[in-house]
Amino acid sequence: MILPFMNKKIKNKHYDVGVAEVHYLWHMVKAKYDFLQLLDIWLNQVHDRELHALIKMYAAEIRGDIKTWEDQLRKFSVRGPDSYIPGVDTVCNPQLVHDQLIATELFTFAQEHIEMLIKAFRSSTTNDDINTLFMNGTKKAVDRFSLFCKYVKAKGWIGKQPLFQNRPGDAGEELCAGEAHHLWDHLTYRNDNIEMTQTFITFAKDGDFKLFLERGMQVLLKQARMLEKELVHFRVPLPNRPPNVMPWTATTMLMDDDNMFRWVFQGIQGALSMHAQALIECTHNDRIRNIFEELLFSELEILASAIKYGKLKGWLNPSLHYGALRT
């Protein structure tokens, strides 16, 4: 009975997923278990009807998320963390556990959850399906954060942030100091990206890669001009622009295409983290936060495409696989 199976190769499920993906899948499920238990407790303490409805909605979405993430652990035969324990009805001192405290804790988790998803997405380069799962999870988390941000602002529970002092009186809207910082910081980063990309174009030898860089340049220029427009609107001093003309090099042997691609790839990863940080910190001006949300969603798609392109070219450093190698 055993002989027919002796030479049959058994597919190693572990090999189709990287250690980074397994790491973040496990921790994502663990975080959702823990947070769901907190939501159960808060539902018994909250008094504000709108907050109660938001928590119920949040809990329902988290339960749906948990099933999706558990299915991935099951698919790759990864042991999950200890399961979620439903909360019981408890009564706490309302002077200690009040609505504002609950809302603040929920707001903080929403911020940290986005950061965790961004780390997971930018590190997941082995399995495209899991990479897409992290990307879609990030978009859902951002939508939930934006909704809750508007709620805590309406309640006056988010605090009054220091405003940018040079704002013109006819701007028609306020800009906090943090938002001014992130707009300026984004533009300086984009200007550096533009100059670096211009340099790489002069050294690129592969035709596809040169087209990849030129298309990326158009995105960078468009974003830089948009950011400049916002800074001018609020009278924020502009950083120096990169040169419009870069000299063509006599030799292209000094830099290799694969190395330049990895520099660009790391730049995209860095931009993604910058967009996420700006999004969760810029809570005063909704329009400015929406700008960072659009930049974040665009960068998610760009990085997903860059991962596939890099693997197709063989230019991404192979990630560590989970489990034993195939034999």
C-alpha positions, 0 to 999 in steps of 0.5 A: 500500500505504501509503495505507490506513494514512495516516489510521489512528491508531496507539495510543501505548502510552507514553501509558498509563503515567506517568513515575513508573511507568516510573521505578520499573518500571525501577529495580525490575527493575535492583534484582532483577537485582543482588540475584539476582547476590548471591544466586548468590554467597551460595549458594556461601558459606553453611554454615547449612542453613536460611539456604541454604534461605531463599536458594534460596526467595528466589532462586526468588521473585525470578526469578518477580518479574523475569519479571512486571516485565519483561513490564510493561516490554515491554508499554509498550515501555520498554528495560530495564537490562542483564540478569542475569548468572548467578553462577559457583562461587567460593570466598571466605574464610569468615572474611570472608564468613560466614553472619551477614554474608550474613544481615545483607545479606539482611535489609538488602535486604529492608528497603530493598526494602519502602521502594522498593516503597512509594515506587513504589506511592504515586507510581503514579496513572496506570495502575491495573494497575501500581499493583496490581502494586506493591501486590501486590509490597509484600505479598509483600516484607513476607511475605518480610521477616517470615519472614526477621526471625524467622530472624535473631532466632532465630539471635541475629544481629539484636542486642539493642535498647534496651528501653523502661524504663517497661514494667510487670513484668506486661506479659508481653512486652518493648517496645524503645525504637523500638517505643514511639516508633513506637506513640506517633508513630502515635497522634499522627499519627492524632489530627492526622488525626482533627482535620483530617478533622473540620474538612474534614467541616464544609467539604465540599460534595460529598455523596460526598466527605463520605461518603468523609470520614466513612468515613475518620473511622471507620477513623481512630478505630478505629486510634487507640483500638487504638494507645491500648490498646497504649500503656496496656498498656506504660505509655507516656504518651498524647498529647493527644486532638483535641476530640470536637466541632467547630463548624459553619462559617457558610460553606463557601466558604473551602475547595474539595473538590478541595483538601481531597481532595488534603490527605487524599490526602497524609495517606494517603501519609504514613501509608503511609510511616510504617507501612512504616518502623515495620514494618521497624524494629520487629523485637523484638516480633513482635506489635507488628510484626504490628500495623504490618503490618496497618496497612500492608496496610489503608493500601495498600487505602485509597490504591488506592481513593483514587487511583481515587476522585480520578481519577473526580472529577478531583481528582488532579493529572494525573501526567506521562505517559511519551512523546509526547502522542497526536495 
